[in-house]
Amino acid sequence: MTHDPRDEAADEGAQDASPADDTNPLRHRRIRSFVTRAGRVSTGQRRALDEFGPRFVIPYAADTLDWDAVFGRRAPRVLEIGFGMGATTAEIAATRAGDDFLGVEVHEPGVGALLKLIGEEGLTNIRIVQHDAVEVLEHMIAPESLDGVHIYFPDPWHKARHHKRRLIQPKFVAHLVSRLKPGGYIHLATDWQNYAEQMLEVLAAETALENTADGYAPRPDYRPVTKFERRGIKLGHGVWDLVFKRR
Ligand SMILES: C[S@@+](CC[C@H](N)C(=O)[O-])C[C@H]1O[C@@H](n2cnc3c(N)ncnc32)[C@H](O)[C@@H]1O
């Protein structure tokens, strides 16, 4: 696999953990699924952040989000974690105009890129939180409130010593499930076989979930094939989708 600068950043322990606060027993150093990257925001992304940020970006707060108030309607609610540059998010939101999407991403250029798409395409059913999704899930999302969760191509953390940083772990999945309505779904996709196997193992072991397929799922029509994915498929690489439902 190609060189991934995150490997070095992680080895150096780059700004990846909350500072330990010995005076507060509830705060402790937590391993994060990302390292803070100083990404360059393009002029177009900056413009979109300024113009559309105030309407579509919701500041992180340790308060339950009122989706009906935020979107101005009552519609099915889908949380997307780590939307990257947001191309898939925008495409899904455009085709599923009857659903509302909350996208969570830590990387500012990605937030700018998705805001640019929202502006260009006049999308009204997306809101963004720029913060660690683990904390957003814990504090902003009410129990049994989500109809779906999308996590596409989460950082695979190739090296074995970094697997602890992978998002899809039993504890996190249990937390996700607690936020899903009964019948709500989790849709994951990855192009890294070892992570796909871990995803299948973790989701299958969660007793509150049931697989909608026999093992990996066929790619649902609403998830577009990305540019990178198409290139990988041409090179003979695999992509694995998983779709599980809460019982
Ligand atoms: C490999 S990229 C995939 C992006 C996109 N989903 C796609 O399919 O192209 C993973 C993204 O997840 C984001 N990410 C990782 N951990 C996160 C977390 N705990 N909270 C929010 N975003 C996170 C990263 O910043 C990165 O943009």
The ligand as an ORCA input file, in Angstrom:
! r2SCAN-3c Opt
* xyz 0 1
  C     -10.452      8.340      4.102
  S     -11.463      9.723      4.315
  C     -12.951      9.265      3.421
  C     -13.794     10.442      3.061
  C     -15.114     10.158      2.346
  N     -16.060      9.480      3.207
  C     -14.924      9.419      1.055
  O     -15.537      8.362      0.894
  O     -14.166      9.890      0.205
  C     -11.981      9.637      6.015
  C     -12.453     10.959      6.547
  O     -12.956     10.791      7.869
  C     -12.611     11.926      8.645
  N     -12.641     11.505     10.054
  C     -11.899     10.527     10.625
  N     -12.223     10.388     11.910
  C     -13.192     11.300     12.172
  C     -13.926     11.649     13.333
  N     -13.730     11.005     14.500
  N     -14.825     12.635     13.245
  C     -15.040     13.286     12.080
  N     -14.384     13.003     10.940
  C     -13.469     12.021     10.984
  C     -11.248     12.309      8.125
  O     -10.950     13.672      8.381
  C     -11.374     12.014      6.624
  O     -11.785     13.135      5.902
*
